[in-house]
Amino acid sequence: MPRIKTITLGCRFNFYESEISKAIIEKLQPKNDIVVINTCSVTHEAERQSKQAVRKAILENPDAKIIVTGCAAKTALKYFETLDGVFKVIQNSEKSEPSEYFDISHSSSDINFENDIAIEENSQLFENKSRAFIQIQNGCDHFCSYCIVPFTRGRSKSLPLDTILKRIKHFIELGFKEIVLSGIDITSYGKDLDERIDLSDVISAILKSNPELNRLRISSIDPKCIDEKLFEFFTQEPRIMPHFHLSIQSGDNNVLKAMRRRHTRENVIEICNRMLSEKKDIVFGADFIAGFPTETETMFENTLKLINEAHLSLLHVFPYSPREGTLASKMIQLPRSVILHRASILRQKANEVKQKLFKSLLNHEISGIIERTTPEYSFGKTDNFIPFKINKILSPNNIIKAKITGFNTDTLLIS
């Protein structure tokens, strides 16, 4: 039986779309092994790694048909089209279209997709996973100066609310206990729809329609866009998981302005402290870019200060690399040695605040969901999205409550 493999780089959004590609291919019953590489090009380094992943897949799967999709499929289209061993390149806007995959199967003409409202509603997505992702929005309208995403994914486009609710219901019926709402710019939801609706309306409808759903998680969010309605949900609704990953990028207002971000450092500090005053167990994650053009040592120090002032704990750090086609790529660049040095300092800071968080949780009881097991341990994530390990064999998708007895570099330990 042909093997179907997906290799996913970049954001959680890509992981969701890889599941869609796999479901389509499974239904087509291909004659050959298929490998889909869902690429990323958010930075120059991400695109380099995507190219490397495709070359490696070609070498390791000589008899398979290699399909390249994702953001690098657009920014490096000519490279992949001419790369020996690539069967086809599919753009982001087309990778959920079954017709794009018809040439992998001689029997595709006999398969009818017309009656499928959506592949999500007719497939076992996220098999052997503990949570299901719902893509409620795609694309972005903001054109930050460093970001290529609006060019690779297009303008913001929202999924109709009734479709979202159907898919939520489908995943609950499949047994998922945790649903994650995802999008490229999730707080832009609804701005392209005729109906006046926003993210808070989506959350409200999901919770009201599905009283049996106890765990709803929100993916990366812009701190400037947490309005009063979202604030109330995030701090008062116990079914929304207390972890929020904020797209911050810098802690200096001048750098944020050069990045064309919508928030200020004061916005971040105010919203984080205000949310924590209402709900003490919230954990904030954040993205940061080190060494952006125009960033001075003083500006970089402001980023380090912000981490403490906003009580950020789970950080993703990226050394800046110019992305051709963006405004920032035309600015005067900092020396690469300076960029890497600042990224190293920022990562040290990230480890420091994470260890501080872990220490504060010692001997506290936590709730979490089991994701996978080994012959000796079970692994999962807490409600506030911290990895944990427990020395018991528990089935994936189980929700547990237990006391934290220790921790290592990246994981809480539970006995």
C-alpha positions as CSV (number, residue, x, y, z in Angstrom):
1,M,0.0,0.0,0.0
2,P,1.5,3.4,-1.0
3,R,2.8,5.5,1.9
4,I,1.8,9.1,2.4
5,K,4.1,11.3,4.3
6,T,4.0,15.0,5.2
7,I,6.9,17.1,6.2
8,T,5.9,20.4,7.7
9,L,8.0,23.5,8.4
10,G,7.0,26.8,9.9
11,C,3.8,27.8,11.7
12,R,1.0,25.7,13.2
13,F,-1.1,26.9,10.3
14,N,1.1,24.8,8.0
15,F,0.5,21.7,10.2
16,Y,-3.2,22.2,9.8
17,E,-2.9,22.4,6.0
18,S,-0.6,19.4,5.9
19,E,-3.5,17.4,7.4
20,I,-5.8,18.6,4.7
21,S,-3.3,17.6,1.9
22,K,-2.9,14.2,3.5
23,A,-6.7,13.6,3.7
24,I,-7.2,14.6,0.1
25,I,-4.4,12.3,-1.1
26,E,-5.6,9.4,1.0
27,K,-9.0,9.6,-0.7
28,L,-7.4,9.6,-4.1
29,Q,-5.7,6.3,-3.4
30,P,-2.4,7.1,-5.1
31,K,-0.4,4.5,-7.0
32,N,3.0,5.7,-5.7
33,D,4.4,6.8,-2.3
34,I,3.7,10.5,-1.8
35,V,5.8,13.0,0.2
36,V,4.3,16.5,0.7
37,I,6.7,19.1,2.0
38,N,4.8,22.1,3.4
39,T,7.4,24.9,3.3
40,C,8.0,28.2,5.1
41,S,9.6,31.4,3.9
42,V,8.9,33.8,6.7
43,T,12.7,34.5,6.8
44,H,15.6,33.9,4.4
45,E,16.8,31.2,6.8
46,A,13.3,29.5,6.8
47,E,13.4,29.4,3.0
48,R,16.9,27.9,3.1
49,Q,15.8,25.2,5.5
50,S,12.8,24.5,3.3
51,K,15.0,24.0,0.2
52,Q,17.2,21.7,2.3
53,A,14.2,19.7,3.5
54,V,13.0,19.1,-0.1
55,R,16.4,18.0,-1.3
56,K,16.7,15.6,1.7
57,A,13.2,14.2,0.9
58,I,14.2,13.6,-2.7
59,L,17.3,11.7,-1.6
60,E,15.5,9.6,1.1
61,N,12.5,8.8,-1.0
62,P,13.7,8.0,-4.5
63,D,10.6,6.1,-5.6
64,A,8.1,8.7,-4.2
65,K,6.3,11.5,-5.9
66,I,7.5,14.7,-4.2
67,I,5.0,17.6,-3.9
68,V,6.2,21.0,-2.7
69,T,3.7,23.5,-1.3
70,G,3.6,26.3,1.4
71,C,5.0,29.8,1.3
72,A,8.4,28.9,-0.2
73,A,6.5,27.3,-3.1
74,K,5.8,30.9,-4.1
75,T,9.0,32.8,-3.1
76,A,11.2,30.0,-4.6
77,L,8.9,28.8,-7.3
78,K,11.5,28.6,-10.1
79,Y,14.0,26.8,-7.8
80,F,11.5,24.0,-7.0
81,E,10.1,23.8,-10.5
82,T,13.5,23.1,-11.9
83,L,14.7,20.9,-9.1
84,D,15.2,17.3,-10.3
85,G,13.0,15.0,-8.3
86,V,10.1,17.4,-7.6
87,F,6.9,16.0,-9.0
88,K,4.9,19.2,-8.7
89,V,4.6,22.5,-6.9
90,I,1.3,23.6,-5.5
91,Q,0.6,27.1,-4.2
92,N,-1.0,28.0,-0.9
93,S,-4.2,29.1,-2.5
94,E,-4.6,25.7,-4.3
95,K,-3.3,23.1,-1.8
96,S,-6.8,22.4,-0.4
97,E,-8.2,21.8,-3.9
98,P,-8.6,18.1,-4.7
99,S,-8.2,18.7,-8.4
100,E,-4.6,19.8,-7.8
101,Y,-3.8,16.3,-6.7
102,F,-5.6,14.3,-9.4
103,D,-2.5,13.5,-11.3
104,I,-1.1,11.3,-8.5
105,S,-3.8,8.7,-9.1
106,H,-5.1,6.9,-12.3
107,S,-8.4,6.4,-10.6
108,S,-9.0,10.1,-9.6
109,S,-11.6,10.6,-12.3
110,D,-13.8,8.0,-10.5
111,I,-13.7,9.8,-7.2
112,N,-16.4,12.4,-6.5
113,F,-15.5,15.4,-4.2
114,E,-18.5,17.4,-5.2
115,N,-20.6,16.2,-2.3
116,D,-18.0,17.0,0.3
117,I,-18.9,20.2,2.1
118,A,-15.3,20.3,3.3
119,I,-12.5,17.7,3.6
120,E,-12.4,18.4,7.3
121,E,-16.0,17.2,7.7
122,N,-15.4,13.9,5.9
123,S,-11.9,12.8,7.2
124,Q,-10.1,11.7,10.3
125,L,-7.7,14.6,10.6
126,F,-5.1,14.9,13.3
127,E,-5.2,11.1,13.8
128,N,-3.3,10.1,17.0
129,K,-3.2,13.7,18.1
130,S,-4.7,15.1,21.3
131,R,-6.0,18.4,19.8
132,A,-7.6,19.5,16.6
133,F,-6.9,22.7,14.7
134,I,-9.6,24.8,13.0
135,Q,-8.4,27.3,10.4
136,I,-10.9,30.2,10.8
137,Q,-8.9,32.8,8.8
138,N,-6.1,33.0,6.3
139,G,-3.9,35.8,4.9
140,C,-3.0,39.2,6.2
141,D,-3.8,42.8,5.3
142,H,-1.1,44.6,7.4
143,F,2.2,44.3,5.5
144,C,4.7,44.6,8.3
145,S,8.0,45.8,6.9
146,Y,9.8,42.5,7.6
147,C,7.1,40.1,6.6
148,I,6.5,38.3,3.3
149,V,3.3,36.5,4.4
150,P,0.8,38.9,2.7
151,F,2.5,38.2,-0.6
152,T,2.6,34.5,-0.1
153,R,-0.9,34.0,1.4
154,G,-2.8,37.1,0.1
155,R,-5.3,39.3,1.9
156,S,-7.3,38.3,4.9
157,K,-10.1,35.8,4.3
158,S,-12.5,34.5,6.9
159,L,-14.3,31.1,7.1
160,P,-18.0,31.5,7.5
161,L,-19.2,31.0,11.0
162,D,-21.6,28.2,10.1
163,T,-18.8,26.3,8.5
164,I,-16.6,26.8,11.6
165,L,-19.4,25.4,13.9
166,K,-19.9,22.4,11.6
167,R,-16.2,21.5,11.8
168,I,-16.1,22.0,15.5
169,K,-19.0,19.6,15.9
170,H,-17.3,17.1,13.7
171,F,-14.1,17.1,15.7
172,I,-16.0,16.8,19.0
173,E,-17.8,13.8,17.6
174,L,-14.4,12.3,16.7
175,G,-13.5,12.5,20.4
176,F,-11.2,15.5,20.5
177,K,-11.3,17.3,23.9
178,E,-9.3,20.3,22.9
179,I,-9.9,22.6,19.8
180,V,-7.4,25.2,18.7
181,L,-8.6,28.3,16.7
182,S,-5.9,29.2,14.2
183,G,-5.2,31.8,11.6
184,I,-2.5,34.0,10.1
185,D,-4.0,37.1,11.6
186,I,-6.8,35.7,13.7
187,T,-8.1,39.0,15.1
188,S,-8.8,40.2,11.6
189,Y,-11.6,37.6,11.5
190,G,-14.8,38.8,9.9
191,K,-13.6,42.1,8.3
192,D,-14.1,40.6,4.8
193,L,-17.5,39.2,5.6
194,D,-20.8,40.9,4.8
195,E,-22.1,39.9,8.3
196,R,-20.7,42.1,11.1
197,I,-18.9,39.6,13.2
198,D,-15.5,39.3,14.9
199,L,-13.4,36.8,16.8
200,S,-15.3,37.3,20.0
201,D,-18.5,36.4,18.2
202,V,-16.9,33.2,16.9
203,I,-15.7,32.2,20.4
204,S,-19.2,32.9,21.9
205,A,-21.0,30.9,19.2
206,I,-18.6,27.9,19.7
207,L,-19.0,27.8,23.5
208,K,-22.8,28.2,23.4
209,S,-23.2,25.6,20.7
210,N,-20.9,23.0,22.3
211,P,-21.4,22.9,26.1
212,E,-19.6,19.5,26.1
213,L,-16.3,21.2,24.8
214,N,-14.2,22.0,27.8
215,R,-11.0,23.1,26.2
216,L,-10.8,25.9,23.6
217,R,-7.4,27.3,22.7
218,I,-6.5,30.5,20.8
219,S,-3.4,30.6,18.6
220,S,-1.0,33.5,18.1
221,I,-2.7,36.9,18.6
222,D,-1.8,40.5,18.1
223,P,-1.7,42.3,21.5
224,K,-3.2,45.5,20.1
225,C,-6.3,43.6,19.1
226,I,-7.4,42.3,22.5
227,D,-10.5,44.4,22.9
228,E,-12.8,44.5,25.9
229,K,-14.9,41.6,24.6
230,L,-11.9,39.4,24.1
231,F,-10.4,40.5,27.4
232,E,-13.5,39.3,29.2
233,F,-13.4,35.9,27.4
234,F,-9.7,35.4,28.0
235,T,-9.9,36.2,31.7
236,Q,-13.4,35.0,32.8
237,E,-14.2,32.0,30.6
238,P,-12.7,28.8,32.2
239,R,-13.0,26.8,29.0
240,I,-10.5,29.1,27.2
241,M,-7.0,27.8,28.0
242,P,-4.9,30.3,29.9
243,H,-2.0,30.6,27.4
244,F,-1.8,33.4,24.9
245,H,1.0,33.6,22.3
246,L,1.6,37.3,21.4
247,S,3.1,38.5,18.2
248,I,5.3,41.3,19.8
249,Q,8.6,41.2,17.8
250,S,10.3,44.1,19.7
251,G,10.1,46.0,23.0
252,D,11.2,49.3,21.6
253,N,8.7,51.8,20.1
254,N,11.0,53.1,17.4
255,V,11.8,49.6,16.2
256,L,8.1,48.7,16.3
257,K,7.3,51.8,14.2
258,A,10.0,50.7,11.7
259,M,8.5,47.3,11.6
260,R,5.1,48.8,10.9
261,R,3.6,47.0,13.9
262,R,0.3,48.3,15.3
263,H,1.1,48.1,19.0
264,T,3.6,49.9,21.4
265,R,5.6,48.5,24.3
266,E,3.1,50.3,26.6
267,N,0.2,48.4,24.9
268,V,1.9,45.1,25.6
269,I,2.7,45.9,29.3
270,E,-0.8,47.2,29.9
271,I,-2.7,44.3,28.4
272,C,-0.5,41.6,30.0
273,N,-0.5,43.0,33.5
274,R,-4.3,43.7,33.3
275,M,-5.0,40.2,32.2
276,L,-2.8,38.7,34.9
277,S,-4.6,40.8,37.5
278,E,-7.8,39.1,36.6
279,K,-6.4,35.5,36.0
280,K,-3.2,34.6,37.8
281,D,-2.5,31.3,36.0
282,I,-2.3,32.9,32.5
283,V,1.1,32.3,30.8
284,F,2.2,34.5,27.9
285,G,4.3,33.4,25.0
286,A,5.8,35.8,22.5
287,D,7.7,36.1,19.3
288,F,10.8,38.4,19.1
289,I,13.1,39.4,16.3
290,A,16.7,40.2,17.2
291,G,18.8,42.6,15.2
292,F,16.1,44.3,13.1
293,P,17.5,47.2,11.0
294,T,17.7,50.5,13.0
295,E,17.9,48.6,16.3
296,T,20.5,50.2,18.6
297,E,21.9,48.6,21.8
298,T,19.5,50.8,23.8
299,M,16.6,49.7,21.7
300,F,17.6,46.1,22.2
301,E,17.8,46.7,26.0
302,N,14.2,47.9,25.8
303,T,13.2,44.5,24.5
304,L,15.0,42.7,27.4
305,K,13.2,45.0,29.8
306,L,9.8,44.4,28.3
307,I,10.1,40.7,28.9
308,N,10.1,41.3,32.6
309,E,7.7,44.2,32.6
310,A,5.0,42.2,30.7
311,H,5.7,38.9,32.5
312,L,6.5,37.0,29.3
313,S,7.6,33.4,29.9
314,L,7.6,31.2,26.7
315,L,9.6,33.0,24.0
316,H,10.3,32.3,20.4
317,V,13.5,34.1,19.3
318,F,14.4,34.7,15.6
319,P,17.6,36.4,14.4
320,Y,16.5,38.9,11.8
321,S,17.3,38.0,8.2
322,P,16.2,40.1,5.2
323,R,13.3,38.8,3.2
324,E,13.6,39.9,-0.4
325,G,10.4,41.8,-1.4
326,T,9.9,43.4,2.0
327,L,10.5,47.0,3.0
328,A,12.9,46.0,5.7
329,S,15.2,44.2,3.2
330,K,15.9,47.7,1.7
331,M,17.0,49.2,5.0
332,I,20.6,49.4,6.2
333,Q,21.3,46.0,7.7
334,L,23.1,45.4,11.0
335,P,26.3,43.2,10.9
336,R,25.4,39.6,11.0
337,S,27.6,39.1,14.1
338,V,25.6,41.7,16.0
339,I,22.3,40.1,15.0
340,L,23.4,36.6,16.1
341,H,24.9,38.0,19.4
342,R,21.6,39.7,20.3
343,A,19.6,36.6,19.4
344,S,21.9,34.6,21.7
345,I,21.3,37.1,24.6
346,L,17.6,37.0,23.9
347,R,17.6,33.2,24.0
348,Q,19.5,33.3,27.3
349,K,16.8,35.6,28.7
350,A,14.1,33.3,27.3
351,N,15.6,30.4,29.2
352,E,15.9,32.5,32.4
353,V,12.2,33.5,32.4
354,K,11.1,30.0,31.5
355,Q,13.0,28.5,34.4
356,K,11.6,31.2,36.7
357,L,8.1,30.2,35.6
358,F,8.8,26.5,36.2
359,K,10.2,27.2,39.7
360,S,7.0,29.2,40.6
361,L,4.9,26.1,39.7
362,L,6.7,23.6,41.9
363,N,4.3,21.7,44.2
364,H,1.3,23.3,42.5
365,E,-1.4,21.1,41.0
366,I,-1.9,21.5,37.2
367,S,-4.3,20.3,34.7
368,G,-3.2,19.1,31.3
369,I,-3.8,16.8,28.4
370,I,-1.8,13.7,27.5
371,E,-0.3,13.8,24.0
372,R,1.9,10.6,23.6
373,T,3.3,7.7,25.6
374,T,6.5,5.6,25.7
375,P,7.0,2.3,27.6
376,E,7.8,4.3,30.7
377,Y,6.3,7.8,30.5
378,S,3.5,9.9,29.3
379,F,4.0,13.3,27.8
380,G,1.6,16.2,27.3
381,K,1.0,19.9,27.8
382,T,-0.6,21.8,30.7
383,D,-3.6,24.1,30.3
384,N,-1.1,26.9,29.9
385,F,0.8,25.0,27.2
386,I,3.9,23.9,29.2
387,P,5.3,20.5,28.3
388,F,5.2,17.9,31.1
389,K,6.3,14.3,31.7
390,I,4.6,11.9,34.1
391,N,6.0,8.5,35.1
392,K,2.7,6.7,34.3
393,I,1.4,5.1,31.2
394,L,-1.8,7.1,30.3
395,S,-3.8,7.1,27.1
396,P,-3.4,10.1,24.7
397,N,-6.3,12.5,24.9
398,N,-6.7,11.9,28.7
399,I,-7.1,15.1,30.8
400,I,-5.2,14.8,34.1
401,K,-4.7,16.7,37.3
402,A,-1.4,16.2,39.2
403,K,1.2,18.0,41.3
404,I,4.4,19.3,39.8
405,T,7.4,17.7,41.6
406,G,10.3,19.0,39.5
407,F,11.5,20.3,36.1
408,N,14.3,20.2,33.7
409,T,15.3,22.6,30.9
410,D,12.1,22.4,28.9
411,T,9.7,20.1,30.8
412,L,7.7,20.0,34.0
413,L,8.0,16.7,35.9
414,I,5.0,15.0,37.5
415,S,5.1,11.9,39.7
